[in-house]
Amino acid sequence: MKERDLYPPLKAHLEAQGYTVKGEVGAADVVARRGAEEPLIVELKLGFSLALFHQAIARQAVSDQVYICVPTPKKAARDNVKLARMLGLGVIFVRPRDGFVEVQCDPGPFRPRKSAKKSARLLREFDRLRGDPNDGGATRHGIVTGYRQDALACVRFLAVHGPSRGAKVADWAEVPQATRIMADNHYGWFERVARGVYGLTMEGQRGLADWGEGPD
């Protein structure tokens, strides 16, 4: 498929809505007029790209009615459509096999929906972290989460005191979820040696060596 293959079905779609459509007008790929309305501008590309978004943003100096048009993606393009919405751009898909035109979103102001659940989860993770173990953007050994810090606190306790009951680890290591963490054994660091009693595995010893430095 070539970019110009997008034009005939797109033009037919817009003409059906009462627009007069012309291609390659000035710097714009497609310009459509309908009465006294401001022009509708469409930028054509064979896929989403930063260059496509840059071009479309530049057209917003001419009109608020700016769309980007690409062939219908083989994979979900939810993030790209969301980005277009955030930039005030519309998105149009053209299906290659039959030229079916589908408008994913129209240009307009974008107001993100806040998620109280996600916000609360973020704040819980912030409060759970001990100190500031991660440099922003750095992932040398991976990200240190509050969960990992709690698991490491359990590892350190067991390394010193040997196999212990979950309640004791929770109390002495100050990790309220110690029993659940050791039972879930997400990192392979723990083993149950008796009912309610947990010890360290060899992987736990290695985990202490790899992750043991830093704030408790």
C-alpha positions as CSV (number, residue, x, y, z in Angstrom):
1,M,0.0,0.0,0.0
2,K,1.1,3.5,-0.7
3,E,0.1,6.8,0.9
4,R,-1.9,7.8,-2.2
5,D,-3.9,4.6,-1.9
6,L,-5.5,6.1,1.3
7,Y,-6.8,9.1,-0.6
8,P,-9.6,7.7,-2.7
9,P,-11.6,6.1,0.1
10,L,-10.9,9.0,2.4
11,K,-12.1,11.5,-0.2
12,A,-15.2,9.5,-0.8
13,H,-15.9,9.3,2.9
14,L,-15.6,13.1,3.3
15,E,-17.6,13.9,0.2
16,A,-20.4,11.8,1.6
17,Q,-20.5,14.2,4.5
18,G,-20.8,17.2,2.2
19,Y,-17.2,18.2,1.9
20,T,-15.3,19.4,-1.2
21,V,-12.0,17.6,-1.0
22,K,-8.6,18.3,-2.7
23,G,-5.2,16.6,-2.2
24,E,-1.8,18.2,-1.7
25,V,-2.9,21.7,-0.9
26,G,0.0,23.8,0.3
27,A,1.8,21.7,2.9
28,A,-1.2,19.6,3.8
29,D,-1.9,16.2,2.3
30,V,-5.6,16.6,2.2
31,V,-7.9,19.7,2.7
32,A,-11.7,19.5,2.8
33,R,-14.1,22.5,2.8
34,R,-17.8,22.5,3.8
35,G,-19.6,25.9,3.6
36,A,-18.2,28.5,5.9
37,E,-16.7,26.0,8.3
38,E,-13.0,26.1,8.9
39,P,-11.0,23.7,6.7
40,L,-10.6,20.1,7.7
41,I,-7.0,18.9,7.2
42,V,-5.8,15.3,7.0
43,E,-2.2,14.1,7.1
44,L,-1.6,10.7,5.5
45,K,1.0,8.1,6.5
46,L,1.4,4.3,6.3
47,G,1.8,4.1,10.1
48,F,2.0,6.0,13.3
49,S,5.3,7.9,13.8
50,L,6.6,10.9,15.6
51,A,7.0,12.7,12.3
52,L,3.3,12.2,11.6
53,F,2.3,13.7,14.9
54,H,4.7,16.6,14.3
55,Q,3.1,17.3,10.9
56,A,-0.4,17.2,12.3
57,I,0.5,19.5,15.2
58,A,1.9,22.0,12.6
59,R,-1.4,22.0,10.8
60,Q,-3.2,23.0,14.0
61,A,-1.8,26.5,13.3
62,V,-4.3,26.6,10.3
63,S,-7.3,24.7,11.7
64,D,-8.6,23.0,14.8
65,Q,-10.0,20.2,12.5
66,V,-6.9,18.2,11.9
67,Y,-6.8,14.4,11.5
68,I,-4.2,11.8,10.9
69,C,-5.0,8.9,8.6
70,V,-3.3,5.5,8.5
71,P,-4.1,2.0,7.3
72,T,-6.0,0.0,9.9
73,P,-3.2,-1.4,12.1
74,K,-2.7,-5.1,12.4
75,K,-2.1,-4.7,16.1
76,A,-4.1,-2.6,18.6
77,A,-3.2,1.1,18.4
78,R,-4.9,2.2,21.6
79,D,-1.9,4.2,22.8
80,N,-1.4,6.1,19.6
81,V,-5.1,7.0,19.4
82,K,-4.9,8.1,23.0
83,L,-1.9,10.3,22.2
84,A,-3.7,11.8,19.3
85,R,-6.7,12.6,21.6
86,M,-4.3,14.3,24.1
87,L,-2.9,16.4,21.3
88,G,-6.4,17.4,20.1
89,L,-6.1,15.5,16.8
90,G,-8.5,13.2,15.1
91,V,-7.6,9.7,13.9
92,I,-9.0,7.9,10.8
93,F,-8.2,4.3,9.8
94,V,-8.6,3.0,6.2
95,R,-8.8,-0.8,5.9
96,P,-6.5,-1.8,3.0
97,R,-8.5,-4.8,1.7
98,D,-11.6,-2.8,0.9
99,G,-11.1,0.8,1.7
100,F,-13.5,0.9,4.7
101,V,-13.0,4.1,6.5
102,E,-13.4,4.2,10.3
103,V,-13.1,7.4,12.4
104,Q,-11.4,6.5,15.7
105,C,-11.7,9.9,17.3
106,D,-12.5,13.5,16.3
107,P,-10.3,16.5,17.1
108,G,-11.2,18.3,20.3
109,P,-10.0,19.2,23.8
110,F,-8.7,16.3,25.9
111,R,-9.4,15.9,29.6
112,P,-7.9,12.7,31.0
113,R,-10.1,10.7,33.4
114,K,-8.5,10.4,36.8
115,S,-8.4,7.0,38.5
116,A,-8.8,7.2,42.2
117,K,-7.8,3.5,42.4
118,K,-4.5,4.1,40.5
119,S,-3.7,7.2,42.5
120,A,-4.2,5.4,45.8
121,R,-2.0,2.5,44.6
122,L,0.7,5.0,43.6
123,L,0.6,6.7,47.0
124,R,0.7,3.4,48.8
125,E,3.8,2.3,47.0
126,F,5.4,5.7,47.7
127,D,4.7,5.4,51.4
128,R,5.8,1.7,51.5
129,L,9.3,2.4,50.0
130,R,12.0,2.8,52.6
131,G,14.2,5.7,51.7
132,D,14.8,6.4,48.0
133,P,16.4,3.2,46.6
134,N,15.9,4.0,42.9
135,D,17.5,6.6,40.7
136,G,14.8,7.9,38.4
137,G,15.2,6.1,35.1
138,A,17.9,3.7,36.3
139,T,17.3,-0.1,36.2
140,R,20.8,-1.5,36.9
141,H,19.4,-4.5,38.8
142,G,15.7,-3.7,38.2
143,I,13.4,-1.6,40.2
144,V,13.3,-1.8,44.0
145,T,9.7,-1.9,45.0
146,G,8.2,-1.7,48.5
147,Y,7.3,-5.4,48.2
148,R,11.0,-6.3,47.4
149,Q,12.2,-4.2,50.4
150,D,9.8,-6.0,52.7
151,A,10.9,-9.4,51.3
152,L,14.6,-8.4,51.8
153,A,13.8,-7.4,55.4
154,C,12.5,-10.9,55.9
155,V,15.6,-12.4,54.3
156,R,17.9,-10.4,56.5
157,F,16.0,-11.5,59.6
158,L,16.2,-15.2,58.6
159,A,19.9,-14.9,57.7
160,V,20.6,-13.8,61.2
161,H,18.1,-15.8,63.2
162,G,17.6,-18.9,61.1
163,P,14.2,-20.5,60.3
164,S,11.5,-18.6,62.2
165,R,7.7,-18.4,62.5
166,G,6.0,-15.8,60.2
167,A,4.5,-13.9,63.2
168,K,8.0,-13.5,64.7
169,V,9.5,-12.2,61.4
170,A,6.5,-9.8,61.0
171,D,7.0,-8.4,64.5
172,W,10.8,-8.2,64.7
173,A,11.5,-7.2,61.1
174,E,8.5,-4.8,61.1
175,V,7.0,-6.3,58.0
176,P,3.2,-6.9,58.7
177,Q,2.8,-9.0,55.6
178,A,5.8,-11.2,56.3
179,T,3.9,-14.5,56.5
180,R,2.1,-13.8,53.2
181,I,5.4,-12.7,51.5
182,M,7.3,-15.8,52.6
183,A,4.4,-18.1,51.7
184,D,3.9,-16.6,48.2
185,N,7.7,-16.8,47.7
186,H,7.6,-14.6,44.7
187,Y,11.4,-14.4,44.3
188,G,12.1,-18.0,45.3
189,W,14.0,-16.8,48.5
190,F,12.0,-18.7,51.1
191,E,11.0,-22.3,52.0
192,R,8.6,-23.6,54.5
193,V,10.4,-25.9,56.9
194,A,7.5,-26.5,59.2
195,R,3.9,-25.3,59.7
196,G,4.2,-21.5,59.9
197,V,8.0,-21.6,59.9
198,Y,10.1,-20.4,57.1
199,G,13.8,-20.5,56.2
200,L,16.1,-19.2,53.4
201,T,16.8,-21.0,50.2
202,M,20.1,-20.8,48.3
203,E,18.3,-18.3,46.0
204,G,17.5,-16.3,49.1
205,Q,21.2,-16.2,50.1
206,R,22.0,-14.9,46.6
207,G,19.2,-12.4,46.8
208,L,20.7,-11.0,50.0
209,A,24.1,-10.7,48.3
210,D,22.6,-9.0,45.2
211,W,20.0,-6.8,46.9
212,G,21.1,-6.6,50.5
213,E,22.8,-3.2,50.2
214,G,20.7,0.0,50.6
215,P,18.2,1.2,53.1
216,D,16.0,-1.1,55.2
